């Protein structure tokens, strides 16, 4: 069905427009209402021929999802007889088939609309990327598409100005539509700092031959702290791999509208000065290394510190134009041999995904969770930064009667490994760590506590030293996050412009991903399967 529809369509590049932004620098998406949020203003109605891309998340039966989760636990629990017996992409398709009637209904629905230019399903057919005109989107989803403009950046997004509806013929087939509604909250975006934290003079060893890295965290300091071998231990096995996710942010924060492209010249500078090989092996999606603003801060951070700790493990950069977790999992789920470890430094409040003020429609996040579970069944590890706004996430905690703590997604998903941030207990002295005060963490309003963490959560809540907040501020039965933490303060990032000090869980996540990639290497070298869901 999909191939026939694609053959009739005009061949165009998909331009993903969606929800969210970077996590130590994350931008938040708000439910799209008739009014504009966070600096975005609803401008004129979109021109009929303007293009946009949405992602249709096709529905799996509840029984199939239960079976998927049981399989995930079985292949991920070392106590299980099925531990490590991950599925191929073909076997996953047999475990989680998409109802052919659902595929047909969606294909016929889209085929009847002349404004649809491209239909791209993922390998299993349960995510369909649809490029279409604004006029076609209005007809298909019974809504109105407007141009939303931010006054500081002049960035324009096409979004629905209100709710949308699906025709009865496809309501049973589609669980959620991603990238049709939602606007990034510019004001609450948090970006890593650009200078070394105040305090006593740092005595950290500088493993990079650049004076600007003095007092900052370099690959050598991380290897010393986490006892990571300087030799090729964990990096020689065939089939090992890791990846980082990059996007174009939308907003007026420190990242602004600067897409997270990277320049090979910047990577070469880091490699030379820090005595590692930070070369990127594979790029999926566009990379424009010669843009006026140079390499993106987030992209450099991710690349330099995954390869800085694991410079012989192949690194893939998966790039999406505009932020969209749906677009990212569409790419991942279409790969027959995906990288084994992924680091995501981006996200948004659960608040923006359907859990605000009694709204229980969390179909979008649940559909993404299904994709995370499918990745885990295939032996893929996904690590997500927990954010840099404490318990308030990016929307903020509010005040008075409306005060409430918020969790960050995808870090709050039970099916990823959420990475928080720490700093050295004695600044500048390699040794014990303490919680970084800005590190994101808390309890999910969308997902219950995972079985694997119930005992730890119970112990935490029963400990008087926890000094728990008022019960009305948080969900005491929710999934707790982060799962692990790593150093997040005062990293030395290097480009052709010199050294830059940055902080954030966006640093902790790729560092942790590199560690697990090296652990995978040890397992693969011993003839064992990769770790998969952690």
C-alpha positions as CSV (number, residue, x, y, z in Angstrom):
1,X,0.0,0.0,0.0
2,X,2.7,2.4,1.0
3,X,4.9,1.8,-2.1
4,X,1.9,2.4,-4.4
5,X,1.1,5.6,-2.6
6,X,4.7,6.8,-2.7
7,X,4.9,6.1,-6.5
8,X,2.0,8.5,-7.2
9,X,3.5,11.2,-5.0
10,X,5.8,14.0,-5.9
11,X,9.3,13.1,-4.5
12,X,10.3,15.7,-2.0
13,X,12.6,15.8,0.9
14,X,10.8,15.4,4.2
15,X,11.1,18.4,6.4
16,X,10.3,17.4,9.9
17,X,8.6,20.0,12.0
18,X,7.7,18.9,15.5
19,X,7.9,19.2,19.2
20,X,10.8,19.7,21.5
21,X,14.4,20.8,22.0
22,X,17.7,20.0,23.7
23,X,17.9,18.8,27.3
24,X,20.6,20.5,29.1
25,X,19.2,23.1,26.9
26,X,15.8,21.8,26.3
27,X,13.0,23.7,24.8
28,X,9.4,22.9,25.7
29,X,6.4,22.3,23.6
30,X,3.0,23.6,24.7
31,X,-0.4,22.3,23.6
32,X,-1.3,24.4,20.7
33,X,-4.4,26.5,21.5
34,X,-6.0,29.4,19.6
35,X,-3.8,31.8,21.6
36,X,0.0,31.9,21.2
37,X,2.3,30.6,23.9
38,X,5.7,31.7,25.1
39,X,6.4,34.4,22.6
40,X,4.9,32.6,19.6
41,X,2.2,34.6,17.8
42,X,-0.5,33.1,15.6
43,X,0.0,35.0,12.4
44,X,-1.8,34.6,9.1
45,X,-3.4,31.4,8.0
46,X,-0.9,29.2,6.2
47,X,-0.8,29.4,2.5
48,X,-2.6,26.4,1.0
49,X,0.5,25.2,-0.8
50,X,3.0,25.4,2.2
51,X,4.4,22.0,3.1
52,X,4.6,20.4,6.6
53,X,5.4,16.9,7.8
54,X,3.4,15.0,10.4
55,X,4.0,11.5,11.8
56,X,1.1,9.0,12.1
57,X,1.7,6.6,15.0
58,X,-0.3,3.5,14.1
59,X,-2.0,1.6,16.9
60,X,-0.9,-1.7,18.3
61,X,-3.4,-3.8,20.3
62,X,-3.1,-3.7,24.1
63,X,-2.4,-7.4,24.2
64,X,0.5,-7.0,21.7
65,X,2.0,-4.2,23.8
66,X,1.8,-6.4,26.9
67,X,3.5,-9.2,25.0
68,X,6.2,-6.7,23.8
69,X,6.9,-5.6,27.3
70,X,7.2,-9.1,28.6
71,X,9.6,-9.9,25.8
72,X,11.6,-6.8,26.6
73,X,12.0,-7.8,30.2
74,X,12.9,-11.4,29.3
75,X,15.7,-10.5,27.0
76,X,17.0,-7.7,29.3
77,X,16.9,-9.4,32.7
78,X,20.2,-11.3,33.5
79,X,18.1,-13.8,35.6
80,X,16.0,-14.8,32.6
81,X,16.8,-17.8,30.4
82,X,16.1,-15.5,27.4
83,X,18.6,-12.9,28.5
84,X,20.4,-11.4,25.5
85,X,18.4,-13.2,22.9
86,X,17.5,-10.0,21.1
87,X,15.3,-10.0,18.0
88,X,16.2,-9.1,14.5
89,X,14.1,-6.4,12.8
90,X,12.2,-9.2,10.9
91,X,11.5,-11.1,14.2
92,X,10.3,-7.9,15.7
93,X,7.8,-7.5,12.8
94,X,6.5,-11.0,13.6
95,X,6.2,-10.1,17.3
96,X,4.5,-6.7,16.6
97,X,2.7,-6.9,13.3
98,X,0.6,-3.9,12.3
99,X,-3.0,-4.8,11.4
100,X,-3.2,-4.9,7.6
101,X,-6.7,-3.5,7.8
102,X,-5.2,-0.5,9.6
103,X,-2.5,0.0,7.0
104,X,-5.1,-0.2,4.2
105,X,-7.4,2.2,5.9
106,X,-4.6,4.8,6.3
107,X,-3.3,4.2,2.8
108,X,-6.7,4.7,1.2
109,X,-7.4,7.8,3.4
110,X,-4.1,9.4,2.3
111,X,-4.5,8.3,-1.3
112,X,-7.7,10.3,-1.6
113,X,-5.9,13.6,-0.8
114,X,-4.1,15.2,-3.7
115,X,-2.1,17.5,-1.4
116,X,-0.1,14.6,0.1
117,X,3.3,14.6,-1.6
118,X,5.1,11.8,0.2
119,X,4.3,8.9,2.5
120,X,7.2,7.2,4.2
121,X,6.5,4.3,6.6
122,X,9.2,2.9,8.8
123,X,10.3,-0.7,8.4
124,X,7.5,-2.2,10.4
125,X,4.9,0.3,9.1
126,X,3.8,1.5,12.5
127,X,5.1,5.1,12.0
128,X,4.2,6.9,8.8
129,X,5.9,10.2,7.9
130,X,3.5,12.2,5.8
131,X,4.5,15.3,3.9
132,X,1.6,17.4,2.8
133,X,0.3,20.9,2.1
134,X,-1.3,23.0,4.8
135,X,-4.6,22.8,2.8
136,X,-4.4,19.0,2.8
137,X,-3.7,19.0,6.5
138,X,-6.7,21.1,7.1
139,X,-8.9,18.7,5.1
140,X,-7.5,15.5,6.5
141,X,-7.5,16.6,10.2
142,X,-10.5,18.9,10.2
143,X,-8.6,21.8,11.6
144,X,-6.9,25.1,10.6
145,X,-3.2,25.5,10.0
146,X,-1.6,28.8,10.8
147,X,1.8,30.3,10.6
148,X,3.2,30.8,14.1
149,X,6.0,33.3,14.3
150,X,8.4,34.1,17.1
151,X,9.1,37.9,17.3
152,X,12.8,37.6,18.3
153,X,13.9,35.0,15.8
154,X,11.3,35.4,13.0
155,X,11.2,31.6,13.0
156,X,7.9,30.3,11.5
157,X,6.1,27.0,12.3
158,X,3.0,25.6,10.7
159,X,0.7,24.3,13.4
160,X,-3.0,23.6,14.0
161,X,-4.6,26.4,15.9
162,X,-7.0,24.1,17.8
163,X,-7.9,20.5,18.2
164,X,-8.0,18.1,15.3
165,X,-10.2,15.1,14.5
166,X,-9.7,12.0,12.5
167,X,-12.4,10.4,10.3
168,X,-14.0,7.3,11.6
169,X,-12.3,5.2,8.9
170,X,-8.9,5.6,10.6
171,X,-9.6,6.3,14.3
172,X,-9.0,2.7,15.1
173,X,-5.8,2.6,13.1
174,X,-4.0,5.7,14.4
175,X,-2.9,6.0,18.1
176,X,-1.5,9.6,17.8
177,X,-0.5,12.3,15.3
178,X,2.8,13.8,16.0
179,X,4.0,17.2,14.8
180,X,0.6,18.7,14.1
181,X,0.2,20.6,17.3
182,X,2.7,22.0,19.8
183,X,4.9,25.1,20.1
184,X,8.3,25.4,21.8
185,X,8.4,27.4,25.0
186,X,11.2,29.7,24.3
187,X,11.4,31.4,27.7
188,X,12.1,28.2,29.7
189,X,14.9,26.9,27.5
190,X,18.0,26.3,29.5
191,X,21.4,26.2,27.9
192,X,24.7,25.1,29.4
193,X,26.8,27.8,31.0
194,X,29.7,29.2,29.0
195,X,32.2,29.7,31.8
196,X,33.8,27.8,34.6
197,X,31.7,27.7,37.8
198,X,32.7,30.1,40.6
199,X,34.6,28.7,43.6
200,X,38.0,27.6,44.6
201,X,40.7,27.2,41.9
202,X,40.2,23.9,40.1
203,X,43.1,21.5,40.3
204,X,41.7,19.1,37.6
205,X,44.4,17.6,35.4
206,X,44.2,19.0,31.8
207,X,44.6,16.2,29.3
208,X,44.2,18.7,26.4
209,X,47.1,20.8,25.2
210,X,45.0,24.0,25.3
211,X,45.2,26.5,28.1
212,X,41.5,27.3,27.8
213,X,40.7,23.8,29.2
214,X,42.6,24.4,32.4
215,X,40.2,23.8,35.4
216,X,37.6,22.1,33.2
217,X,36.6,18.5,32.6
218,X,38.5,16.9,29.8
219,X,38.5,13.2,28.6
220,X,41.5,12.5,30.8
221,X,39.8,13.7,33.9
222,X,36.7,11.5,33.1
223,X,38.9,8.5,32.5
224,X,40.6,9.0,35.8
225,X,37.3,9.5,37.7
226,X,35.5,6.5,36.2
227,X,38.5,4.2,35.8
228,X,38.2,4.0,32.0
229,X,41.3,2.4,30.5
230,X,43.5,4.5,28.4
231,X,44.1,1.6,26.1
232,X,41.7,0.0,23.6
233,X,39.9,-2.1,26.2
234,X,36.2,-2.5,25.2
235,X,36.8,-0.9,21.8
236,X,38.1,-3.6,19.5
237,X,35.1,-5.9,19.0
238,X,33.5,-6.1,15.6
239,X,29.9,-4.9,15.5
240,X,30.1,-2.4,18.3
241,X,28.5,1.1,17.7
242,X,27.1,4.2,19.3
243,X,25.1,7.3,18.2
244,X,24.0,10.7,19.2
245,X,20.8,12.6,18.2
246,X,20.9,16.2,16.9
247,X,18.2,18.6,15.9
248,X,17.5,22.2,14.9
249,X,16.2,24.1,18.0
250,X,13.6,26.8,17.7
251,X,13.9,29.8,19.9
252,X,15.9,32.7,21.3
253,X,17.9,30.9,24.0
254,X,21.7,30.4,23.7
255,X,21.2,27.8,21.0
256,X,18.7,30.1,19.2
257,X,17.7,28.8,15.8
258,X,21.2,27.4,15.2
259,X,20.9,23.9,13.8
260,X,23.2,21.5,15.5
261,X,25.5,20.9,12.5
262,X,29.2,20.2,13.1
263,X,32.3,21.1,11.3
264,X,34.9,18.4,10.7
265,X,37.5,21.1,11.3
266,X,36.2,21.6,14.8
267,X,36.3,17.9,15.5
268,X,39.8,17.7,14.2
269,X,40.8,20.6,16.5
270,X,39.5,18.7,19.5
271,X,41.1,15.5,18.3
272,X,44.5,17.2,18.0
273,X,44.4,19.2,21.3
274,X,42.9,16.3,23.4
275,X,44.9,13.5,21.8
276,X,41.9,11.4,20.8
277,X,40.2,10.5,17.5
278,X,36.8,12.2,17.6
279,X,36.0,11.5,14.0
280,X,32.3,10.9,13.1
281,X,32.0,7.6,11.1
282,X,28.4,8.0,9.8
283,X,26.0,10.9,9.3
284,X,22.3,10.2,8.8
285,X,20.4,13.3,7.7
286,X,21.8,16.7,6.6
287,X,25.0,18.2,8.0
288,X,26.0,21.7,6.8
289,X,29.4,22.3,8.2
290,X,29.9,25.7,6.6
291,X,26.9,27.6,8.1
292,X,27.8,31.1,9.4
293,X,27.5,30.2,13.1
294,X,29.9,27.2,12.8
295,X,29.4,24.0,14.8
296,X,26.5,23.7,17.1
297,X,27.4,23.7,20.8
298,X,25.3,20.6,21.5
299,X,26.6,18.7,18.5
300,X,30.2,19.3,19.5
301,X,29.6,18.4,23.1
302,X,28.0,15.1,22.1
303,X,30.6,14.1,19.6
304,X,33.7,15.2,21.5
305,X,32.8,13.4,24.7
306,X,31.4,10.1,23.3
307,X,34.5,9.7,21.1
308,X,36.7,11.3,23.7
309,X,36.0,8.3,25.9
310,X,35.5,5.7,23.2
311,X,37.4,6.9,20.2
312,X,37.7,3.5,18.5
313,X,33.9,2.7,18.6
314,X,32.1,3.8,15.4
315,X,30.0,6.9,16.0
316,X,26.8,7.8,14.1
317,X,25.2,11.2,14.2
318,X,21.4,11.0,13.5
319,X,20.2,14.5,12.5
320,X,16.7,15.7,12.2
321,X,15.7,19.0,10.8
322,X,13.5,20.5,13.5
323,X,13.0,18.7,16.8
324,X,10.8,15.6,16.6
325,X,11.2,12.5,18.7
326,X,8.7,10.8,16.4
327,X,11.0,11.6,13.4
328,X,14.0,10.3,15.4
329,X,12.3,6.9,16.2
330,X,11.1,6.7,12.7
331,X,14.7,6.8,11.5
332,X,15.9,4.4,14.2
333,X,13.1,1.9,13.7
334,X,13.9,1.8,9.9
335,X,17.5,0.7,10.4
336,X,18.2,-3.0,10.0
337,X,21.4,-2.7,12.0
338,X,21.0,0.4,14.3
339,X,23.8,1.6,16.5
340,X,23.7,-0.3,19.8
341,X,23.9,2.7,22.2
342,X,22.1,6.1,21.7
343,X,22.5,9.4,23.6
344,X,19.6,11.9,23.5
345,X,20.2,15.3,25.0
346,X,16.8,16.7,24.2
347,X,13.2,16.6,25.5
348,X,10.3,18.5,26.9
349,X,7.9,18.6,29.8
350,X,5.4,15.7,30.2
351,X,3.2,18.7,30.9
352,X,3.4,19.5,27.2
353,X,2.5,16.0,26.1
354,X,-1.0,15.5,27.6
355,X,-0.9,15.3,31.4
356,X,-1.8,18.8,32.3
357,X,-4.8,19.5,34.6
358,X,-6.5,16.2,34.3
359,X,-5.9,15.6,30.6
360,X,-5.2,11.9,30.5
361,X,-4.6,11.8,26.7
362,X,-1.0,10.6,26.7
363,X,-1.3,8.6,23.5
364,X,1.7,10.3,21.9
365,X,4.1,9.4,24.7
366,X,2.7,5.9,24.9
367,X,3.2,5.5,21.2
368,X,6.8,6.6,21.6
369,X,7.2,4.2,24.5
370,X,6.2,1.4,22.2
371,X,9.0,2.4,19.9
372,X,11.5,2.5,22.8
373,X,10.4,-1.0,23.9
374,X,10.9,-2.3,20.3
375,X,14.4,-0.8,20.2
376,X,15.2,-2.5,23.5
377,X,14.0,-5.9,22.3
378,X,16.5,-5.5,19.4
379,X,19.3,-5.0,21.9
380,X,19.5,-1.2,21.6
381,X,20.3,1.0,24.7
382,X,18.8,4.5,24.8
383,X,20.0,7.1,27.3
384,X,18.3,10.4,27.7
385,X,19.5,13.5,29.7
386,X,17.2,14.4,32.6
387,X,17.2,18.2,32.0
388,X,18.8,21.1,33.9
389,X,15.8,22.6,35.7
390,X,15.5,20.5,38.8
391,X,12.0,19.4,39.6
392,X,10.4,22.2,37.7
393,X,11.4,21.0,34.2
394,X,11.1,23.7,31.5
395,X,7.6,25.1,32.1
396,X,8.5,25.9,35.7
397,X,6.8,24.9,38.9
398,X,4.2,27.7,39.0
399,X,3.2,29.3,42.3
400,X,0.4,29.3,44.8
401,X,-2.5,26.8,44.2
402,X,-1.1,26.0,40.8
403,X,2.4,25.1,42.0
404,X,3.4,21.6,40.8
405,X,6.6,19.8,40.0
406,X,7.0,18.5,36.4
407,X,8.9,15.7,34.8
408,X,10.7,15.6,31.5
409,X,10.0,13.3,28.6
410,X,11.6,11.2,27.1
411,X,13.8,11.0,30.3
412,X,10.8,10.0,32.3
413,X,10.0,7.0,30.0
414,X,10.5,3.7,31.9
415,X,12.0,2.3,28.7
416,X,15.1,4.6,28.5
417,X,17.9,5.1,30.9
418,X,17.6,8.6,32.3
419,X,20.9,10.4,33.1
420,X,21.2,13.1,35.7
421,X,24.1,15.4,36.6
422,X,26.7,15.6,39.4
423,X,29.7,17.7,40.3
424,X,32.8,16.9,42.3
425,X,32.2,17.1,46.1
426,X,35.3,19.2,46.3
427,X,35.4,21.4,43.2
428,X,38.3,20.7,41.0
429,X,39.4,17.6,42.9
430,X,38.8,14.2,41.3
431,X,36.9,12.1,43.8
432,X,33.5,11.8,45.3
433,X,30.6,13.5,43.6
434,X,27.5,15.4,44.8
435,X,24.2,16.1,43.1
436,X,24.3,19.1,40.7
437,X,21.7,21.5,42.0
438,X,20.3,22.1,38.5
439,X,20.0,18.4,37.5
440,X,16.6,17.4,36.4
441,X,14.8,14.7,38.4
442,X,11.6,13.7,40.2
443,X,8.6,11.6,39.6
444,X,6.5,11.1,36.5
445,X,2.9,12.2,36.3
446,X,2.4,10.0,33.2
447,X,4.0,6.7,34.1
448,X,3.9,4.6,37.3
449,X,7.0,3.5,39.1
450,X,8.7,0.8,37.1
451,X,9.0,-2.6,38.7
452,X,12.8,-2.5,38.7
453,X,12.8,0.6,40.9
454,X,10.0,0.1,43.3
455,X,12.2,-1.1,46.1
456,X,14.6,1.8,45.7
457,X,11.7,4.3,45.6
458,X,10.2,2.8,48.8
459,X,13.5,3.1,50.6
460,X,13.9,6.7,49.5
461,X,10.4,7.7,50.6
462,X,10.9,6.1,54.0
463,X,14.2,7.9,54.7
464,X,13.7,10.9,56.9
465,X,16.7,12.5,55.3
466,X,14.8,12.8,52.0
467,X,12.8,15.8,53.3
468,X,9.9,15.0,51.0
469,X,7.9,18.0,49.7
470,X,4.2,18.4,50.2
471,X,2.2,15.6,48.7
472,X,0.2,17.8,46.4
473,X,3.4,18.9,44.5
474,X,4.4,15.5,43.1
475,X,3.2,12.1,42.1
476,X,4.4,9.7,44.8
477,X,3.5,6.6,42.8
478,X,5.2,7.8,39.6
479,X,8.3,6.5,37.8
480,X,11.3,8.0,39.5
481,X,14.2,9.5,37.4
482,X,17.1,9.8,36.7
483,X,18.3,6.3,36.8
484,X,22.0,7.1,36.9
485,X,24.1,10.3,37.0
486,X,27.5,11.4,35.8
487,X,29.6,14.6,36.0
488,X,27.8,17.5,34.3
489,X,29.7,20.6,35.4
490,X,32.4,22.6,33.6
491,X,33.3,20.6,30.5
492,X,35.8,21.8,28.1
493,X,34.4,21.9,24.6
494,X,36.8,22.7,21.7
495,X,36.2,24.2,18.3
496,X,38.3,26.3,15.9
497,X,37.3,29.3,18.0
498,X,39.1,27.8,21.1
499,X,37.8,26.4,24.3
500,X,34.3,26.9,25.8
501,X,33.2,25.8,29.2
502,X,29.8,24.1,29.2
503,X,27.6,22.3,31.8
504,X,24.5,20.2,31.7
505,X,23.1,16.8,31.7
506,X,23.7,17.1,28.0
507,X,27.3,16.4,28.9
508,X,26.5,13.6,31.3
509,X,24.3,11.6,28.8
510,X,26.9,11.2,26.1
511,X,29.6,10.4,28.6
512,X,27.4,7.6,30.1
513,X,26.6,6.4,26.7
514,X,30.3,6.0,25.9
515,X,30.9,4.0,29.0
516,X,28.1,1.6,28.1
517,X,29.4,1.4,24.6
518,X,32.7,0.2,26.0
519,X,31.0,-2.3,28.2
520,X,29.2,-3.6,25.1
521,X,32.6,-4.0,23.5
522,X,33.8,-6.2,26.3
523,X,30.7,-8.4,26.0
524,X,30.9,-8.6,22.2
525,X,34.6,-9.5,22.4
526,X,33.7,-12.4,24.8
527,X,31.0,-13.7,22.4
528,X,28.1,-12.2,24.5
529,X,25.2,-10.1,23.2
530,X,25.0,-6.3,23.9
531,X,23.3,-5.0,27.0
532,X,20.2,-3.6,25.3
533,X,17.6,-2.0,27.6
534,X,19.6,-1.2,30.8
